[in-house]
């Protein structure tokens, strides 16, 4: 993961946080700062959790945004689409 140390934005699922850092998914989602501490140079860390939405630790602020309620047909690419939308909004 050394290559990610220079990233400005880190986006992980709550399950990826568990696989990579042994941080329980519910803890990673409720306290994204614990994941952010693994990437001290990052400006933003986003933790997605499917139907729970996203939590973030960004520029000294933390919070969460609930997911929209939709009739799910297929989830393939959902994380990619979310990340693209986030980056488009930031840039």
VMD Tcl script that builds the backbone (N, CA, C; Angstrom):
set m [mol new atoms 273]
animate dup $m
set s [atomselect $m all]
$s set {name element resname resid chain x y z} {
  {N N UNK 1 A 0.796 -1.209 0.000}
  {CA C UNK 1 A 0.000 0.000 0.000}
  {C C UNK 1 A 0.836 1.270 0.000}
  {N N UNK 2 A 2.131 1.137 -0.122}
  {CA C UNK 2 A 2.991 2.321 -0.137}
  {C C UNK 2 A 2.613 3.291 -1.255}
  {N N UNK 3 A 2.170 2.754 -2.386}
  {CA C UNK 3 A 1.809 3.612 -3.515}
  {C C UNK 3 A 0.640 4.535 -3.173}
  {N N UNK 4 A -0.222 4.131 -2.266}
  {CA C UNK 4 A -1.396 4.927 -1.910}
  {C C UNK 4 A -1.068 6.025 -0.907}
  {N N UNK 5 A 0.111 5.989 -0.320}
  {CA C UNK 5 A 0.470 6.984 0.692}
  {C C UNK 5 A 0.510 8.404 0.133}
  {N N UNK 6 A 0.694 8.551 -1.188}
  {CA C UNK 6 A 0.769 9.872 -1.810}
  {C C UNK 6 A -0.560 10.332 -2.407}
  {N N UNK 7 A -1.604 9.529 -2.258}
  {CA C UNK 7 A -2.910 9.877 -2.836}
  {C C UNK 7 A -3.566 11.012 -2.055}
  {N N UNK 8 A -4.286 11.861 -2.769}
  {CA C UNK 8 A -5.053 12.932 -2.128}
  {C C UNK 8 A -6.393 12.433 -1.615}
  {N N UNK 9 A -6.987 11.471 -2.347}
  {CA C UNK 9 A -8.294 10.927 -1.986}
  {C C UNK 9 A -8.191 9.413 -1.925}
  {N N UNK 10 A -8.677 8.842 -0.829}
  {CA C UNK 10 A -8.731 7.390 -0.658}
  {C C UNK 10 A -10.199 7.011 -0.531}
  {N N UNK 11 A -10.648 6.054 -1.343}
  {CA C UNK 11 A -12.029 5.556 -1.253}
  {C C UNK 11 A -11.961 4.055 -1.040}
  {N N UNK 12 A -12.519 3.599 0.077}
  {CA C UNK 12 A -12.581 2.178 0.402}
  {C C UNK 12 A -14.000 1.822 0.809}
  {N N UNK 13 A -14.352 0.557 0.646}
  {CA C UNK 13 A -15.584 0.080 1.264}
  {C C UNK 13 A -15.266 -0.260 2.716}
  {N N UNK 14 A -16.295 -0.389 3.502}
  {CA C UNK 14 A -16.083 -0.781 4.896}
  {C C UNK 14 A -15.443 -2.167 4.978}
  {N N UNK 15 A -15.782 -3.049 4.033}
  {CA C UNK 15 A -15.175 -4.387 4.016}
  {C C UNK 15 A -13.700 -4.334 3.627}
  {N N UNK 16 A -13.334 -3.453 2.700}
  {CA C UNK 16 A -11.922 -3.310 2.324}
  {C C UNK 16 A -11.087 -2.797 3.491}
  {N N UNK 17 A -11.677 -1.919 4.306}
  {CA C UNK 17 A -10.964 -1.435 5.492}
  {C C UNK 17 A -10.657 -2.589 6.435}
  {N N UNK 18 A -11.583 -3.532 6.523}
  {CA C UNK 18 A -11.337 -4.694 7.368}
  {C C UNK 18 A -10.241 -5.571 6.772}
  {N N UNK 19 A -10.310 -5.840 5.479}
  {CA C UNK 19 A -9.311 -6.693 4.829}
  {C C UNK 19 A -7.910 -6.092 4.927}
  {N N UNK 20 A -7.814 -4.785 4.706}
  {CA C UNK 20 A -6.499 -4.144 4.657}
  {C C UNK 20 A -5.930 -3.790 6.030}
  {N N UNK 21 A -6.795 -3.370 6.950}
  {CA C UNK 21 A -6.312 -2.811 8.217}
  {C C UNK 21 A -6.899 -3.474 9.457}
  {N N UNK 22 A -7.686 -4.510 9.287}
  {CA C UNK 22 A -8.330 -5.204 10.400}
  {C C UNK 22 A -9.186 -4.261 11.258}
  {N N UNK 23 A -9.805 -3.294 10.599}
  {CA C UNK 23 A -10.750 -2.395 11.268}
  {C C UNK 23 A -12.149 -2.925 10.945}
  {N N UNK 24 A -12.920 -3.244 11.962}
  {CA C UNK 24 A -14.266 -3.777 11.755}
  {C C UNK 24 A -15.055 -2.857 10.821}
  {N N UNK 25 A -15.837 -3.430 9.892}
  {CA C UNK 25 A -16.596 -2.601 8.954}
  {C C UNK 25 A -17.460 -1.534 9.627}
  {N N UNK 26 A -18.149 -1.896 10.690}
  {CA C UNK 26 A -19.007 -0.911 11.362}
  {C C UNK 26 A -18.187 0.213 11.990}
  {N N UNK 27 A -16.996 -0.108 12.462}
  {CA C UNK 27 A -16.112 0.904 13.051}
  {C C UNK 27 A -15.545 1.800 11.951}
  {N N UNK 28 A -15.108 1.203 10.842}
  {CA C UNK 28 A -14.574 2.000 9.729}
  {C C UNK 28 A -15.619 2.994 9.237}
  {N N UNK 29 A -16.879 2.546 9.170}
  {CA C UNK 29 A -17.943 3.425 8.693}
  {C C UNK 29 A -18.301 4.495 9.717}
  {N N UNK 30 A -18.376 4.117 10.986}
  {CA C UNK 30 A -18.787 5.091 12.005}
  {C C UNK 30 A -17.658 6.037 12.417}
  {N N UNK 31 A -16.403 5.633 12.185}
  {CA C UNK 31 A -15.251 6.451 12.565}
  {C C UNK 31 A -14.204 6.423 11.449}
  {N N UNK 32 A -14.480 7.082 10.317}
  {CA C UNK 32 A -13.556 7.034 9.181}
  {C C UNK 32 A -12.176 7.606 9.481}
  {N N UNK 33 A -12.055 8.348 10.558}
  {CA C UNK 33 A -10.754 8.904 10.929}
  {C C UNK 33 A -9.746 7.790 11.228}
  {N N UNK 34 A -10.235 6.629 11.695}
  {CA C UNK 34 A -9.330 5.510 11.963}
  {C C UNK 34 A -8.654 5.036 10.678}
  {N N UNK 35 A -9.377 5.067 9.579}
  {CA C UNK 35 A -8.773 4.708 8.291}
  {C C UNK 35 A -7.897 5.854 7.806}
  {N N UNK 36 A -8.359 7.088 8.010}
  {CA C UNK 36 A -7.594 8.256 7.561}
  {C C UNK 36 A -6.218 8.292 8.218}
  {N N UNK 37 A -6.125 7.832 9.428}
  {CA C UNK 37 A -4.837 7.800 10.129}
  {C C UNK 37 A -3.811 6.917 9.412}
  {N N UNK 38 A -4.280 5.973 8.611}
  {CA C UNK 38 A -3.385 5.108 7.834}
  {C C UNK 38 A -2.822 5.841 6.618}
  {N N UNK 39 A -3.463 6.956 6.245}
  {CA C UNK 39 A -3.060 7.766 5.087}
  {C C UNK 39 A -2.939 9.228 5.512}
  {N N UNK 40 A -1.947 9.576 6.313}
  {CA C UNK 40 A -1.862 10.929 6.871}
  {C C UNK 40 A -1.725 12.034 5.827}
  {N N UNK 41 A -1.244 11.713 4.647}
  {CA C UNK 41 A -1.109 12.734 3.613}
  {C C UNK 41 A -2.358 12.964 2.791}
  {N N UNK 42 A -3.352 12.112 2.950}
  {CA C UNK 42 A -4.585 12.235 2.168}
  {C C UNK 42 A -5.425 13.406 2.656}
  {N N UNK 43 A -6.043 14.089 1.713}
  {CA C UNK 43 A -6.949 15.186 2.060}
  {C C UNK 43 A -8.335 14.663 2.405}
  {N N UNK 44 A -8.687 13.493 1.835}
  {CA C UNK 44 A -10.015 12.927 2.069}
  {C C UNK 44 A -9.949 11.407 2.081}
  {N N UNK 45 A -10.690 10.826 2.999}
  {CA C UNK 45 A -10.895 9.382 3.032}
  {C C UNK 45 A -12.403 9.157 3.045}
  {N N UNK 46 A -12.872 8.352 2.096}
  {CA C UNK 46 A -14.285 8.037 1.963}
  {C C UNK 46 A -14.475 6.552 2.230}
  {N N UNK 47 A -15.451 6.215 3.065}
  {CA C UNK 47 A -15.768 4.826 3.377}
  {C C UNK 47 A -17.211 4.579 2.947}
  {N N UNK 48 A -17.389 3.760 1.910}
  {CA C UNK 48 A -18.737 3.446 1.461}
  {C C UNK 48 A -19.211 2.157 2.120}
  {N N UNK 49 A -20.536 2.080 2.273}
  {CA C UNK 49 A -21.132 0.915 2.937}
  {C C UNK 49 A -22.483 0.590 2.315}
  {N N UNK 50 A -22.504 0.417 1.003}
  {CA C UNK 50 A -23.720 0.005 0.309}
  {C C UNK 50 A -24.914 0.867 0.649}
  {N N UNK 51 A -25.962 0.213 1.118}
  {CA C UNK 51 A -27.210 0.924 1.400}
  {C C UNK 51 A -27.098 1.900 2.569}
  {N N UNK 52 A -25.992 1.840 3.325}
  {CA C UNK 52 A -25.786 2.787 4.431}
  {C C UNK 52 A -25.262 4.131 3.957}
  {N N UNK 53 A -24.717 4.193 2.742}
  {CA C UNK 53 A -24.200 5.452 2.218}
  {C C UNK 53 A -22.696 5.555 2.352}
  {N N UNK 54 A -22.228 6.744 2.664}
  {CA C UNK 54 A -20.791 7.009 2.741}
  {C C UNK 54 A -20.483 7.811 4.005}
  {N N UNK 55 A -19.350 7.516 4.611}
  {CA C UNK 55 A -18.838 8.355 5.682}
  {C C UNK 55 A -17.506 8.915 5.208}
  {N N UNK 56 A -17.095 10.018 5.801}
  {CA C UNK 56 A -15.883 10.675 5.314}
  {C C UNK 56 A -15.106 11.315 6.446}
  {N N UNK 57 A -13.821 11.433 6.182}
  {CA C UNK 57 A -12.907 12.217 6.997}
  {C C UNK 57 A -12.165 13.081 5.984}
  {N N UNK 58 A -12.447 14.383 6.010}
  {CA C UNK 58 A -11.944 15.250 4.951}
  {C C UNK 58 A -11.601 16.624 5.503}
  {N N UNK 59 A -10.330 17.003 5.330}
  {CA C UNK 59 A -9.873 18.333 5.717}
  {C C UNK 59 A -10.275 18.687 7.153}
  {N N UNK 60 A -10.118 17.711 8.058}
  {CA C UNK 60 A -10.408 17.943 9.462}
  {C C UNK 60 A -11.868 17.789 9.852}
  {N N UNK 61 A -12.720 17.462 8.908}
  {CA C UNK 61 A -14.147 17.278 9.177}
  {C C UNK 61 A -14.520 15.809 8.993}
  {N N UNK 62 A -15.508 15.359 9.737}
  {CA C UNK 62 A -16.027 14.002 9.589}
  {C C UNK 62 A -17.544 14.060 9.500}
  {N N UNK 63 A -18.095 13.083 8.817}
  {CA C UNK 63 A -19.542 13.016 8.712}
  {C C UNK 63 A -19.965 11.840 7.863}
  {N N UNK 64 A -21.248 11.807 7.564}
  {CA C UNK 64 A -21.765 10.760 6.700}
  {C C UNK 64 A -22.928 11.306 5.888}
  {N N UNK 65 A -23.186 10.631 4.786}
  {CA C UNK 65 A -24.295 10.983 3.908}
  {C C UNK 65 A -25.036 9.683 3.610}
  {N N UNK 66 A -26.336 9.634 3.906}
  {CA C UNK 66 A -27.071 8.395 3.653}
  {C C UNK 66 A -27.238 8.142 2.157}
  {N N UNK 67 A -27.400 6.874 1.822}
  {CA C UNK 67 A -27.634 6.503 0.425}
  {C C UNK 67 A -29.070 6.856 0.038}
  {N N UNK 68 A -29.266 7.137 -1.241}
  {CA C UNK 68 A -30.614 7.320 -1.762}
  {C C UNK 68 A -31.323 5.970 -1.762}
  {N N UNK 69 A -32.603 5.964 -1.485}
  {CA C UNK 69 A -33.397 4.741 -1.563}
  {C C UNK 69 A -33.800 4.520 -3.023}
  {N N UNK 70 A -33.364 3.424 -3.585}
  {CA C UNK 70 A -33.682 3.092 -4.974}
  {C C UNK 70 A -33.995 1.600 -5.067}
  {N N UNK 71 A -34.666 1.223 -6.143}
  {CA C UNK 71 A -34.871 -0.190 -6.434}
  {C C UNK 71 A -33.622 -0.687 -7.136}
  {N N UNK 72 A -32.834 -1.485 -6.451}
  {CA C UNK 72 A -31.555 -1.945 -6.987}
  {C C UNK 72 A -31.791 -3.061 -7.996}
  {N N UNK 73 A -31.187 -2.897 -9.173}
  {CA C UNK 73 A -31.248 -3.922 -10.209}
  {C C UNK 73 A -29.906 -4.619 -10.312}
  {N N UNK 74 A -28.828 -3.842 -10.274}
  {CA C UNK 74 A -27.470 -4.378 -10.416}
  {C C UNK 74 A -26.515 -3.439 -9.701}
  {N N UNK 75 A -25.574 -3.985 -8.940}
  {CA C UNK 75 A -24.638 -3.145 -8.194}
  {C C UNK 75 A -23.259 -3.055 -8.837}
  {N N UNK 76 A -23.043 -3.804 -9.916}
  {CA C UNK 76 A -21.741 -3.756 -10.579}
  {C C UNK 76 A -21.446 -2.324 -11.032}
  {N N UNK 77 A -20.314 -1.811 -10.643}
  {CA C UNK 77 A -19.904 -0.466 -11.043}
  {C C UNK 77 A -20.421 0.646 -10.147}
  {N N UNK 78 A -21.173 0.295 -9.105}
  {CA C UNK 78 A -21.728 1.337 -8.233}
  {C C UNK 78 A -20.631 2.147 -7.554}
  {N N UNK 79 A -19.599 1.476 -7.078}
  {CA C UNK 79 A -18.495 2.191 -6.426}
  {C C UNK 79 A -17.732 3.075 -7.397}
  {N N UNK 80 A -17.539 2.579 -8.617}
  {CA C UNK 80 A -16.863 3.381 -9.641}
  {C C UNK 80 A -17.681 4.622 -9.982}
  {N N UNK 81 A -18.995 4.438 -10.116}
  {CA C UNK 81 A -19.865 5.573 -10.431}
  {C C UNK 81 A -19.864 6.588 -9.287}
  {N N UNK 82 A -19.895 6.108 -8.046}
  {CA C UNK 82 A -19.845 7.001 -6.893}
  {C C UNK 82 A -18.550 7.809 -6.901}
  {N N UNK 83 A -17.430 7.128 -7.092}
  {CA C UNK 83 A -16.127 7.797 -7.076}
  {C C UNK 83 A -16.036 8.828 -8.194}
  {N N UNK 84 A -16.524 8.484 -9.375}
  {CA C UNK 84 A -16.527 9.426 -10.497}
  {C C UNK 84 A -17.355 10.663 -10.169}
  {N N UNK 85 A -18.523 10.456 -9.576}
  {CA C UNK 85 A -19.372 11.596 -9.198}
  {C C UNK 85 A -18.717 12.470 -8.143}
  {N N UNK 86 A -18.081 11.850 -7.164}
  {CA C UNK 86 A -17.389 12.607 -6.116}
  {C C UNK 86 A -16.273 13.449 -6.733}
  {N N UNK 87 A -15.435 12.809 -7.541}
  {CA C UNK 87 A -14.315 13.541 -8.156}
  {C C UNK 87 A -14.807 14.653 -9.075}
  {N N UNK 88 A -15.866 14.406 -9.801}
  {CA C UNK 88 A -16.426 15.452 -10.674}
  {C C UNK 88 A -16.897 16.655 -9.837}
  {N N UNK 89 A -17.516 16.371 -8.696}
  {CA C UNK 89 A -17.965 17.443 -7.836}
  {C C UNK 89 A -16.840 18.225 -7.184}
  {N N UNK 90 A -15.756 17.535 -6.884}
  {CA C UNK 90 A -14.617 18.181 -6.227}
  {C C UNK 90 A -13.780 18.977 -7.222}
  {N N UNK 91 A -13.582 18.413 -8.387}
  {CA C UNK 91 A -12.747 19.076 -9.377}
  {C C UNK 91 A -13.528 20.104 -10.135}
}
mol reanalyze $m
mol bondsrecalc $m
mol representation Tube
mol addrep $m
